[in-house]
Amino acid sequence: MATKVRVGRGAKRELSELGSRLKLARLRRRLPATLVAERAAISARTLQKIEAGDPAVKIGSYAAVLQALGLIQGWGSINDPEGERISIDDTPQRARLRDGG
């Protein structure tokens, strides 16, 4: 049995928005769900879950749908204004958990 994925409300909201936008993009292109699913090498049911913003679907499947719709370019960009304020010289090579004491 698959492990239930736990995501916060903000992430659920973003995935739902992404799914809605992917569905809209598919409909605007007048592409049937079966064709997009085939091009993305996923099942039609998985595409339904993606368009619903299901957090249990693998990120690779979301990327495959973006690719099938011609929307993959720039998808991996992350807006990180807080991180950009930190000097690259001050960035640690790895993060460690801090001791409580």
C-alpha positions as CSV (number, residue, x, y, z in Angstrom):
1,M,0.0,0.0,0.0
2,A,1.3,3.5,-0.9
3,T,2.4,5.9,1.8
4,K,0.1,8.9,2.2
5,V,1.9,12.1,1.3
6,R,1.5,14.9,3.8
7,V,1.7,18.4,2.5
8,G,0.8,21.7,4.1
9,R,-2.2,23.9,3.1
10,G,0.0,26.2,1.1
11,A,1.5,23.4,-1.0
12,K,-2.0,21.9,-1.6
13,R,-3.2,25.3,-2.8
14,E,-0.3,25.7,-5.2
15,L,-0.7,22.1,-6.5
16,S,-4.4,22.7,-7.0
17,E,-3.7,25.9,-8.9
18,L,-1.0,24.2,-11.0
19,G,-3.5,21.4,-11.8
20,S,-6.2,23.9,-12.8
21,R,-3.8,25.7,-15.1
22,L,-2.6,22.5,-16.7
23,K,-6.2,21.5,-17.4
24,L,-6.9,25.0,-18.8
25,A,-3.8,24.8,-21.0
26,R,-4.9,21.4,-22.3
27,L,-8.4,22.6,-23.1
28,R,-7.1,25.8,-24.8
29,R,-5.0,23.6,-27.1
30,R,-8.1,21.5,-27.7
31,L,-6.2,18.4,-26.7
32,P,-8.1,15.4,-25.3
33,A,-6.9,14.1,-22.0
34,T,-6.1,10.7,-23.5
35,L,-3.7,12.3,-26.0
36,V,-1.9,14.3,-23.4
37,A,-1.7,11.3,-21.1
38,E,-0.3,9.2,-23.9
39,R,2.3,11.9,-24.8
40,A,3.3,12.2,-21.1
41,A,3.5,8.4,-20.8
42,I,1.1,8.3,-17.9
43,S,-2.4,6.9,-17.5
44,A,-5.5,9.0,-18.1
45,R,-6.4,8.5,-14.4
46,T,-3.0,10.0,-13.4
47,L,-3.6,13.0,-15.6
48,Q,-7.0,13.5,-13.9
49,K,-5.2,13.4,-10.5
50,I,-2.6,16.0,-11.8
51,E,-5.4,18.3,-13.0
52,A,-7.0,18.0,-9.6
53,G,-3.6,18.9,-7.9
54,D,-3.1,15.5,-6.2
55,P,0.1,15.8,-4.1
56,A,0.5,12.0,-4.2
57,V,1.4,12.1,-7.9
58,K,5.1,12.0,-8.6
59,I,6.7,15.3,-9.6
60,G,8.1,13.6,-12.7
61,S,4.5,13.0,-13.9
62,Y,3.7,16.7,-13.4
63,A,6.9,17.5,-15.4
64,A,5.9,15.0,-18.2
65,V,2.5,16.8,-18.6
66,L,4.2,20.2,-18.7
67,Q,6.5,18.8,-21.4
68,A,3.5,17.3,-23.3
69,L,1.8,20.7,-23.3
70,G,5.0,22.6,-24.3
71,L,5.2,24.4,-20.9
72,I,8.3,22.9,-19.4
73,Q,10.6,25.8,-20.2
74,G,11.3,27.8,-17.0
75,W,9.2,25.6,-14.8
76,G,12.1,24.8,-12.5
77,S,12.7,28.5,-11.7
78,I,12.4,29.3,-8.0
79,N,11.8,32.8,-6.8
80,D,14.0,33.0,-3.7
81,P,14.4,36.7,-2.7
82,E,15.4,35.8,0.8
83,G,18.1,33.4,-0.4
84,E,19.4,35.9,-2.9
85,R,20.1,38.4,-0.1
86,I,22.5,36.0,1.5
87,S,26.0,36.1,0.1
88,I,27.1,33.1,-1.8
89,D,30.3,33.1,0.4
90,D,28.1,32.7,3.5
91,T,26.2,29.7,2.1
92,P,27.1,26.6,4.0
93,Q,28.1,23.5,2.1
94,R,25.5,21.5,3.9
95,A,22.9,22.2,6.6
96,R,23.0,20.5,10.0
97,L,20.4,20.1,12.6
98,R,21.0,22.3,15.6
99,D,21.3,20.9,19.1
100,G,18.6,21.9,21.5
101,G,21.1,22.6,24.3
